[in-house]
Amino acid sequence: MAVQANDRAEVAARIARLEDIAGGFSEAAAWVRGADGAWSLMEILSHLLGDPEETRLAGIHRGLAETTPTLLGEPGETGLSGRRLAMGRWEAVNELAAMVRTMDELQASLDTDQAERTVRIPWLAGSPLGETPSVGVWLDVLLSTHLDDHIAQMEALRTEVKSRDQQIARARA
């Protein structure tokens, strides 16, 4: 399953957007949740990395090495624990960017047999992907739709945090 150059350029553009968004947060603001309880930047970054016991990339590697392994992680979990609690925003962004680049390179290198291997993701049962998507399809979802959805979430949070900061500054003036 070869990935076209423009697809790889899109992944690079997503990484650049992540880096740009993170630059709009102070270290303190990166831990602040949205007014509606939406995840903080650090929670979103941790979620994108995957379960602390098995990153998304590690799950893909298991999908290539094992027969339909059940992957860790649940929707709505941030995975923010352990060493991730001590991370700064740039460390988290850099780790995520490196993982996304590696996943992109891996997707581009998959042959048809590898791309068609399956992984079990119980919470996807009943979704259009089904409980056992192929490695190629799961990589595509992670590198596109999933990443795009959370980038939009981060951009909205950045706008909200910036607005709150401006309100505080005006109130102090």
URRAKA-V930964 format. One record per residue. RES is the residue in three letters. OMEGA is omega in degrees with one decimal (NA if undefined). Layout:
res=RES omega=OMEGA
res=RES omega=OMEGA
This chain:
res=MET omega=-179.7
res=ALA omega=178.0
res=VAL omega=-178.1
res=GLN omega=-178.1
res=ALA omega=-179.1
res=ASN omega=175.2
res=ASP omega=179.3
res=ARG omega=176.6
res=ALA omega=177.4
res=GLU omega=177.7
res=VAL omega=177.4
res=ALA omega=178.2
res=ALA omega=177.5
res=ARG omega=178.2
res=ILE omega=178.4
res=ALA omega=177.4
res=ARG omega=177.0
res=LEU omega=-178.7
res=GLU omega=178.0
res=ASP omega=-179.9
res=ILE omega=-179.3
res=ALA omega=178.1
res=GLY omega=179.5
res=GLY omega=179.7
res=PHE omega=166.4
res=SER omega=177.3
res=GLU omega=-179.5
res=ALA omega=-178.1
res=ALA omega=-179.8
res=ALA omega=-179.5
res=TRP omega=-176.2
res=VAL omega=176.9
res=ARG omega=175.6
res=GLY omega=-178.2
res=ALA omega=-179.6
res=ASP omega=-179.3
res=GLY omega=178.7
res=ALA omega=-178.9
res=TRP omega=172.5
res=SER omega=175.8
res=LEU omega=-178.1
res=MET omega=177.3
res=GLU omega=179.2
res=ILE omega=-179.9
res=LEU omega=178.6
res=SER omega=177.9
res=HIS omega=-179.4
res=LEU omega=176.9
res=LEU omega=178.9
res=GLY omega=-178.9
res=ASP omega=179.4
res=PRO omega=179.0
res=GLU omega=-179.1
res=GLU omega=178.6
res=THR omega=179.2
res=ARG omega=179.2
res=LEU omega=178.6
res=ALA omega=177.1
res=GLY omega=177.4
res=ILE omega=178.4
res=HIS omega=176.2
res=ARG omega=177.5
res=GLY omega=178.3
res=LEU omega=-175.1
res=ALA omega=-174.9
res=GLU omega=176.9
res=THR omega=176.9
res=THR omega=178.0
res=PRO omega=173.9
res=THR omega=-177.8
res=LEU omega=179.0
res=LEU omega=176.4
res=GLY omega=180.0
res=GLU omega=174.1
res=PRO omega=178.9
res=GLY omega=176.4
res=GLU omega=179.9
res=THR omega=-175.7
res=GLY omega=-176.6
res=LEU omega=179.4
res=SER omega=176.8
res=GLY omega=-175.4
res=ARG omega=179.3
res=ARG omega=177.8
res=LEU omega=-179.7
res=ALA omega=-178.1
res=MET omega=165.9
res=GLY omega=-176.2
res=ARG omega=-178.4
res=TRP omega=176.4
res=GLU omega=179.0
res=ALA omega=179.3
res=VAL omega=-179.1
res=ASN omega=177.8
res=GLU omega=178.6
res=LEU omega=180.0
res=ALA omega=178.9
res=ALA omega=179.6
res=MET omega=-179.7
res=VAL omega=177.4
res=ARG omega=-179.9
res=THR omega=178.1
res=MET omega=178.3
res=ASP omega=178.0
res=GLU omega=179.0
res=LEU omega=179.9
res=GLN omega=-179.5
res=ALA omega=-176.2
res=SER omega=-176.7
res=LEU omega=170.1
res=ASP omega=-174.7
res=THR omega=-179.6
res=ASP omega=179.4
res=GLN omega=-178.3
res=ALA omega=-177.0
res=GLU omega=175.2
res=ARG omega=-175.5
res=THR omega=173.4
res=VAL omega=178.5
res=ARG omega=178.2
res=ILE omega=-170.9
res=PRO omega=-177.1
res=TRP omega=175.6
res=LEU omega=178.3
res=ALA omega=-179.2
res=GLY omega=176.9
res=SER omega=177.0
res=PRO omega=178.7
res=LEU omega=-175.2
res=GLY omega=-175.6
res=GLU omega=-177.1
res=THR omega=177.4
res=PRO omega=175.2
res=SER omega=176.8
res=VAL omega=-179.7
res=GLY omega=179.2
res=VAL omega=-179.0
res=TRP omega=175.9
res=LEU omega=-179.9
res=ASP omega=179.0
res=VAL omega=-179.0
res=LEU omega=-176.0
res=LEU omega=-178.4
res=SER omega=-172.4
res=THR omega=-177.2
res=HIS omega=179.8
res=LEU omega=179.6
res=ASP omega=180.0
res=ASP omega=-177.8
res=HIS omega=172.5
res=ILE omega=177.4
res=ALA omega=177.7
res=GLN omega=179.1
res=MET omega=179.3
res=GLU omega=178.0
res=ALA omega=178.7
res=LEU omega=178.8
res=ARG omega=178.4
res=THR omega=179.6
res=GLU omega=-178.8
res=VAL omega=179.2
res=LYS omega=179.2
res=SER omega=178.1
res=ARG omega=179.2
res=ASP omega=178.7
res=GLN omega=177.5
res=GLN omega=178.8
res=ILE omega=179.9
res=ALA omega=178.7
res=ARG omega=-179.6
res=ALA omega=-180.0
res=ARG omega=-175.7
res=ALA omega=NA
